[in-house]
């Protein structure tokens, strides 16, 4: 894992949600026939950020899309539509089928961890974040703000592991950093 947000979400799933986690699962790209009749592949394929379970037969597919400085093209209306499509497209049917076929899991929840910074660029007339979350829920996707994830990890963290994210957060706590400073 290279993405620091994904590493923090992994800690959140394990320490706060008590899940077992598999990360960065590659859904192989299927080959297709090209113009010359030869098979064309190419590319690594799509990726599933996390597949997690509570060990009691419940499974979740978790996607993470967090940037400290998100850039949104176009005006607020175009951006609103685009960020919604981007979130929904992370849960492509091709990936769902791959999970069903390869793990024999028929039913799983879909969780999406998003950056609340996205909404600072949009209109302040309506609560854009609430509208965004409500729309995701209509597609069967449960949204989680990265700010909430980070707070839960930060508040509950003790020195449980040697991985970098836990060490950095633990160091910040020991140096007196408070959430929101």
N, C-alpha and C positions, 0 to 999 in steps of 0.2 A: 504494500500500500504506500502510495506517495502522497496522496492528498491529506493534508492535516485535518480537514473537516471530517473526512471519512474515518480517520483514525480515532477522532473524538467520538464519533457516532458508534464506532465499534466498542469503545469503552462503555458508552452509555447503554448499548444493548447488553453487554456482558455484566457490568457492575450494577446498573440501575434496574434493568428489566430482567436480569438473571437468565439471559438467553445464551445458547450455544450458537456460534456464528461461523458461517463460511463467507469469505469475501472475494470480490473481484472474479466472479465466475464468468468465463468467456463462453458465449453462445456461438458455436462455430458458424461461420458464413457458409451457406449452402452454395454449391456450384450451379452454374447455369450454362446453357449452350450459347456460344457466341455466334456471330455471323458466319464464321467459317466452319461451324459445327463442332469446334473444340470446346472442351469444358473451361469455363472461366471461374476462377475463385477470387483470390485476392483479398487482402485485408484480414484483420484479425477476427472480425465479427463483433457483435454487440456484447456489452458487458452488463452483468447484474452486480450491483454494488454489494448487496448482502442478501443472504438467505439465512434466516434465523429461526430457532425453535426454542420453546420453553421446556422441551423434553417431555411434554405431556400430550403430544400429538397435535399441537398448535404450531403453525408455521407462518412466517411473515417474509415478504419480499420487500426489501428496504432500498430505496434509491435516495441519493444525496446530491443536492445541487446548491452549493454554498460558495459564494465568492465575497471577499471583503469589499470589493469594488465592482459591483455588477454594472455592465453597460447595457443600456436598452436602446435599440434603434427606433427611430420614428417617434411620433407623438405618443401621448398617454394611451389613446385608444388602441393603436397598433401594438404598443408594448404590452398592454394588458392581455390582449388576445395571444400575442406571441409567447409570453411567459406561461400562460395556461397551456397552450399547445405543447411547449417544451416539456412541461411536467407530465402531461398525459402521455406523450410519446415515449417517455422513459419506460412506461409499462406496456410496451408493444406486445401484441398477441404472439408474435414469434418467440419472445422470451417466455411468456406464460406457458406456451406449449412445450418448450424445452424443459422447463421446471417439471411439468406434469410427466413428460416422457422419461426424463433422466433420474428423477427422484421419487417417482410414483406418488407424488403429492397431488391430491385432487383439489383440495381447498386451502387457500392461504390468503392472509390479509396483505394489503398493499399499503406501505407507509412511505411517505415522502418527506424528507427533511429539507426545508427551504431556508433561504436567507431572508430575514425580515428587512434587510437593507434594500431589497427590491422595491419596497413600497414607498421609500423616501423620494423616489423619482416620479411617482404617479400623483394624480390629483388628490388634494387633501379634502375635497368635497364629501367623499364617502369614505368609509373605512375599507380601503382597498384590500387590506390583509384579511379581514373577515369575509369579504366577498370571494376572494381567491380561495380561501379554505373551504367555504361552502360549496363552491363550484367543484373543487377536487372531490369532495365527499359525494357529489352526485355521480361521479365516475368510479365510486368504490375505492377511493384512495384517501387514507387518513393522513392529514398534514401535521407536521411537527415543526415548530420554529426552531432553528438552530440556537437561538438565544436561550430557549427553554432547555434544550438538550445540554448546552454548555453549563447552564446554571445547575442542573441536576448533577452533572458530572463533577463540577467544581465543589458543590456543597457536600457531596458524599465521598469525595476522594480522600483516601489515605494512602500510604506508601505500599501499594499492593503488587507492583510489578516494576520491571526494569525497562519497559518500553519508553520511548522518547516522550510521547504525549503525556503519560502519567507523570514522568519526571519533571517536565516543564510546568505542568499545572501544580504539582506538589511544591516546586520551587517558588512559584508565584504566591502560593498560599503562605509558605514559610517566610517570605519576604514582606508579608503584610498586604499584598495586593487584594483588593476587594472587588467583587463583581461590580462593574459600572464605573470604576476609576478611570 
